[in-house]
Amino acid sequence: MGLAAKTIPWLHIGTSLSGLKVNCQSSIMANDFSLEQAPWGQLNGINISGYPRTILPDLDEPMTNLYAKTGMVGHSCARVYKGRLIFTRAYGWAYKGKPEETVPTPQWIPMSTIRSNPIGSCSKSITAVAILRLIEDRRISLDTKVIEYLEVEPILEPPEFAHFDRRWKDIRIRHLLSHTAGVPDWGKQLIPNSLLNEMVKTDKIKLVNGDQVSRLDAIRFWMRMPLQFEPGRQYKYAGGYELLAAVIEKASGMRCDRFVEKAVFQPLSLTSETTWCYAGTRAKYEQYSREHRFFGYGFNRDKNAYE
């Protein structure tokens, strides 16, 4: 949840609560077990940390073997039984340095059991809960027309985007929740740099934190693209939840992650660093991310490696 610096600061493709992470700790799991941060050992060349501080053969042997064979970077896990934390484990690295580095350096950061992890599109269900809370409070409804509610108009530049697909204005909250809105894929070329630079120079848009596009301006760029089908007529899993995040912010008067903390996590007693929000510049995002969370790696099929 919060701000992910990928051109669009407050949106992470595929999720509305960008960078959302859930820590394994909560009040129900609290006990006298210490949650180890530093690795206390290795198996098959893979770092291990967590409780208990001894090798668990049935767990650690297959997991470290998997890491050694596949080149996986890092992850953490825990087991709770009858409200009691039985064990915690973290394997590998939270940050593995530059792609060309094959030997650990002082800049590499071991994975730990208290480091937050992204949950990706699992955050959609949390976004949906937040929307339903606002519906319960009668601030919005399932039939609220989203574009009209947000009061946004598309940015129809350059000329090839002069035609606006007016079906955008038929999208209702129920369509977004059920993946039947027909919104197009976000795409890496949503905002061409040349167009962005020109619009900033002419004061048509204003950047956030010096080098980022606001959520609403990003949606205005997105609206240049035609819908894939008429809202409500088909199903296609898509990233329309970014629109719901904007609805949450307008209806609640709060930043999206702050409202989710208050309306969803706090009532569930999830109070131990359940969300993370980056509010700095894109230039400093990588460093901030490296220091505060699991960096996040994807599998490159061409290179057969995690990067």
C-alpha positions as CSV (number, residue, x, y, z in Angstrom):
1,M,0.0,0.0,0.0
2,G,1.1,3.5,-0.4
3,L,3.4,4.9,-3.0
4,A,5.3,3.0,-5.6
5,A,7.6,5.0,-7.8
6,K,6.9,3.6,-11.3
7,T,6.1,6.9,-13.1
8,I,2.8,6.8,-11.3
9,P,3.6,7.4,-7.6
10,W,0.5,6.1,-5.8
11,L,-0.3,3.2,-8.0
12,H,1.4,-0.1,-8.4
13,I,0.3,-1.9,-11.6
14,G,-2.3,-4.5,-10.7
15,T,-3.1,-3.2,-7.3
16,S,-4.7,-0.2,-5.8
17,L,-2.9,-0.3,-2.5
18,S,0.5,-0.2,-4.0
19,G,3.3,-1.9,-2.1
20,L,0.9,-3.3,0.4
21,K,2.6,-5.7,2.8
22,V,1.3,-7.7,5.7
23,N,3.7,-8.5,8.5
24,C,3.2,-11.9,10.2
25,Q,2.9,-10.3,13.6
26,S,-0.5,-9.4,15.2
27,S,-1.8,-9.3,18.8
28,I,-3.2,-12.9,18.6
29,M,0.3,-14.2,17.7
30,A,2.2,-12.4,20.5
31,N,4.0,-14.6,22.9
32,D,7.5,-15.0,24.5
33,F,9.2,-16.1,21.3
34,S,11.7,-13.6,20.0
35,L,11.5,-12.8,16.3
36,E,15.0,-13.1,15.0
37,Q,16.3,-10.5,12.6
38,A,19.8,-11.7,11.8
39,P,20.7,-15.0,10.2
40,W,22.0,-17.5,12.7
41,G,23.0,-20.2,10.3
42,Q,23.1,-21.6,6.8
43,L,22.0,-24.8,5.1
44,N,22.8,-25.7,1.5
45,G,24.5,-22.2,1.3
46,I,21.2,-20.4,2.2
47,N,20.8,-18.0,5.1
48,I,18.3,-19.0,7.8
49,S,16.9,-16.8,10.6
50,G,13.9,-17.2,12.9
51,Y,12.7,-19.2,15.9
52,P,13.7,-21.7,17.0
53,R,17.4,-21.2,16.5
54,T,18.0,-24.7,15.3
55,I,17.6,-26.6,12.0
56,L,14.2,-28.1,11.4
57,P,15.0,-30.8,8.9
58,D,11.5,-31.4,7.6
59,L,11.2,-27.7,6.8
60,D,14.7,-26.2,6.3
61,E,16.1,-29.0,4.2
62,P,13.6,-28.9,1.3
63,M,13.3,-25.1,1.4
64,T,17.0,-24.4,1.2
65,N,17.3,-27.1,-1.5
66,L,14.7,-25.3,-3.5
67,Y,16.5,-22.0,-3.1
68,A,19.9,-23.5,-4.1
69,K,18.4,-25.1,-7.2
70,T,16.2,-22.3,-8.5
71,G,18.1,-19.2,-7.4
72,M,15.1,-17.8,-5.5
73,V,16.0,-14.7,-3.6
74,G,14.2,-14.7,-0.2
75,H,11.0,-15.1,1.7
76,S,9.6,-15.5,5.2
77,C,6.9,-17.7,6.8
78,A,5.4,-18.6,10.1
79,R,3.1,-21.2,11.7
80,V,0.4,-20.4,14.3
81,Y,-1.4,-23.2,16.2
82,K,-4.2,-22.4,18.6
83,G,-3.2,-18.7,18.8
84,R,0.4,-19.5,19.5
85,L,3.4,-18.8,17.2
86,I,5.1,-22.2,16.7
87,F,7.9,-21.2,14.5
88,T,9.2,-18.4,12.2
89,R,11.5,-18.7,9.3
90,A,13.3,-16.4,6.9
91,Y,15.5,-17.6,4.0
92,G,17.9,-15.9,1.6
93,W,18.1,-12.2,1.0
94,A,15.8,-9.2,1.1
95,Y,18.1,-7.2,-1.2
96,K,20.6,-9.0,-3.4
97,G,22.5,-6.1,-4.8
98,K,23.0,-5.3,-8.5
99,P,22.3,-8.0,-11.1
100,E,25.9,-8.4,-12.0
101,E,26.8,-9.2,-8.4
102,T,27.1,-12.9,-7.8
103,V,29.0,-12.9,-4.5
104,P,27.5,-11.2,-1.4
105,T,28.7,-7.7,-0.6
106,P,28.2,-5.5,2.5
107,Q,25.3,-3.9,0.7
108,W,23.3,-7.2,0.5
109,I,20.6,-7.4,3.2
110,P,19.6,-10.7,4.6
111,M,15.9,-11.6,4.7
112,S,14.4,-11.5,8.2
113,T,11.2,-12.5,9.9
114,I,10.2,-8.9,10.7
115,R,10.7,-7.5,7.2
116,S,7.5,-6.5,5.4
117,N,6.7,-8.3,2.2
118,P,4.6,-7.1,-0.8
119,I,1.3,-9.1,-1.3
120,G,0.6,-7.8,-4.8
121,S,-2.9,-8.2,-6.1
122,C,-4.0,-9.8,-2.8
123,S,-4.5,-6.1,-1.8
124,K,-7.5,-6.0,-4.2
125,S,-9.6,-7.8,-1.6
126,I,-8.5,-5.3,1.1
127,T,-9.4,-2.5,-1.3
128,A,-12.9,-4.1,-1.8
129,V,-13.4,-4.2,2.0
130,A,-12.5,-0.5,2.3
131,I,-15.0,0.3,-0.5
132,L,-17.8,-1.7,1.2
133,R,-17.1,0.1,4.5
134,L,-17.8,3.4,2.7
135,I,-20.9,1.9,1.1
136,E,-22.1,0.9,4.6
137,D,-21.5,4.5,5.7
138,R,-23.7,5.6,2.7
139,R,-20.9,7.8,1.3
140,I,-21.0,6.0,-2.0
141,S,-23.0,3.1,-3.5
142,L,-22.4,0.1,-5.8
143,D,-24.0,2.1,-8.6
144,T,-21.9,5.2,-8.2
145,K,-20.6,6.3,-11.6
146,V,-16.9,6.4,-10.9
147,I,-15.7,9.0,-13.5
148,E,-18.5,11.4,-12.7
149,Y,-17.8,11.0,-9.0
150,L,-14.1,11.7,-9.4
151,E,-14.8,14.7,-11.6
152,V,-12.0,13.9,-14.0
153,E,-11.7,14.5,-17.7
154,P,-9.3,12.7,-20.1
155,I,-6.0,14.1,-21.3
156,L,-6.6,13.8,-25.1
157,E,-3.1,14.5,-26.3
158,P,-1.3,13.9,-28.7
159,P,-3.8,14.0,-31.7
160,E,-4.0,10.2,-32.0
161,F,-5.9,10.2,-28.7
162,A,-8.4,12.9,-29.7
163,H,-11.3,10.5,-29.5
164,F,-12.6,9.7,-26.0
165,D,-14.5,6.4,-25.4
166,R,-17.5,7.7,-23.5
167,R,-18.2,4.3,-22.1
168,W,-15.7,5.2,-19.4
169,K,-18.5,7.3,-17.9
170,D,-20.7,4.2,-17.6
171,I,-18.3,2.5,-15.2
172,R,-19.8,1.9,-11.8
173,I,-18.2,0.8,-8.6
174,R,-19.9,-2.7,-8.9
175,H,-18.1,-3.1,-12.3
176,L,-14.7,-2.4,-10.8
177,L,-15.3,-4.8,-7.9
178,S,-16.3,-7.6,-10.1
179,H,-13.7,-7.0,-12.9
180,T,-16.5,-6.3,-15.5
181,A,-15.6,-2.7,-16.2
182,G,-13.6,-3.4,-19.4
183,V,-10.8,-1.0,-18.4
184,P,-7.7,-1.4,-20.6
185,D,-4.4,-2.7,-19.3
186,W,-2.4,0.0,-17.7
187,G,0.8,-0.6,-19.7
188,K,4.3,0.7,-19.4
189,Q,3.7,3.5,-22.0
190,L,0.7,5.0,-20.2
191,I,2.5,8.4,-20.0
192,P,5.2,9.0,-22.7
193,N,8.0,11.0,-21.2
194,S,8.0,13.5,-24.0
195,L,4.3,14.3,-23.5
196,L,4.7,14.4,-19.7
197,N,7.6,16.9,-19.9
198,E,5.7,19.1,-22.3
199,M,2.6,19.2,-20.0
200,V,4.7,20.0,-17.0
201,K,6.4,22.9,-18.8
202,T,3.0,24.3,-19.8
203,D,1.5,23.8,-16.3
204,K,-1.2,21.5,-17.6
205,I,-0.3,19.1,-14.8
206,K,1.7,19.5,-11.6
207,L,4.1,16.8,-10.3
208,V,4.0,15.4,-6.8
209,N,7.1,15.3,-4.7
210,G,9.0,16.9,-7.6
211,D,9.0,14.0,-10.1
212,Q,5.8,12.0,-9.9
213,V,2.4,12.1,-11.5
214,S,-0.6,12.4,-9.2
215,R,-3.2,9.6,-9.0
216,L,-5.9,11.6,-10.7
217,D,-3.6,12.8,-13.5
218,A,-2.5,9.2,-14.1
219,I,-6.2,8.3,-14.4
220,R,-6.7,11.2,-16.9
221,F,-3.9,9.8,-19.1
222,W,-5.4,6.3,-18.7
223,M,-8.8,7.5,-20.0
224,R,-7.2,8.3,-23.4
225,M,-7.4,4.5,-24.1
226,P,-10.6,2.8,-25.2
227,L,-12.4,0.3,-23.0
228,Q,-12.1,-3.4,-24.0
229,F,-15.8,-3.9,-23.8
230,E,-19.0,-2.2,-22.5
231,P,-19.1,-2.1,-18.7
232,G,-21.0,-5.0,-17.2
233,R,-21.1,-7.2,-20.4
234,Q,-18.0,-9.3,-19.9
235,Y,-15.4,-10.4,-17.3
236,K,-11.7,-9.7,-17.5
237,Y,-9.4,-9.6,-14.6
238,A,-7.8,-6.2,-14.8
239,G,-6.2,-3.3,-12.9
240,G,-9.3,-1.2,-12.5
241,Y,-8.8,-1.1,-8.7
242,E,-6.7,2.0,-9.1
243,L,-10.0,3.8,-9.8
244,L,-11.4,2.4,-6.5
245,A,-8.4,3.7,-4.6
246,A,-9.2,7.2,-6.0
247,V,-12.8,6.8,-4.9
248,I,-11.6,5.8,-1.4
249,E,-9.6,9.0,-1.1
250,K,-12.4,11.3,-2.3
251,A,-15.1,9.6,-0.2
252,S,-13.0,9.4,3.0
253,G,-11.1,12.6,2.7
254,M,-8.0,10.6,3.6
255,R,-5.0,9.1,1.7
256,C,-6.0,5.5,0.7
257,D,-3.5,3.7,2.9
258,R,-4.5,5.8,5.9
259,F,-8.2,5.0,5.5
260,V,-7.5,1.3,5.1
261,E,-5.4,1.4,8.3
262,K,-8.3,3.0,10.2
263,A,-11.3,1.2,8.7
264,V,-9.9,-2.2,8.0
265,F,-6.7,-3.1,9.9
266,Q,-7.3,-1.4,13.2
267,P,-10.7,-3.0,13.9
268,L,-9.0,-6.4,13.3
269,S,-6.1,-5.5,15.7
270,L,-3.6,-5.7,12.9
271,T,-1.4,-3.0,14.3
272,S,2.1,-4.3,13.7
273,E,3.4,-2.5,10.6
274,T,0.7,-3.7,8.3
275,T,1.2,-1.0,5.7
276,W,4.0,0.9,4.1
277,C,3.9,4.2,2.3
278,Y,6.6,5.8,0.3
279,A,6.3,9.5,-0.2
280,G,9.6,10.5,-1.6
281,T,11.0,11.1,-5.0
282,R,11.5,8.3,-7.6
283,A,15.2,8.9,-7.5
284,K,15.3,7.8,-3.9
285,Y,12.7,5.0,-4.1
286,E,15.2,2.2,-4.6
287,Q,17.2,3.1,-1.6
288,Y,14.2,3.6,0.6
289,S,12.7,0.3,-0.6
290,R,15.9,-1.5,0.1
291,E,16.1,-0.3,3.6
292,H,12.5,-0.8,4.7
293,R,11.0,-3.8,2.9
294,F,11.7,-6.9,0.9
295,F,13.0,-5.4,-2.4
296,G,10.9,-7.6,-4.6
297,Y,12.3,-9.8,-7.5
298,G,10.7,-11.2,-10.6
299,F,11.7,-14.2,-12.7
300,N,13.3,-13.3,-16.0
301,R,12.4,-16.2,-18.3
302,D,14.9,-15.1,-20.9
303,K,17.8,-15.2,-18.4
304,N,16.3,-18.0,-16.3
305,A,17.1,-16.0,-13.2
306,Y,15.4,-13.8,-10.5
307,E,16.1,-10.1,-10.9
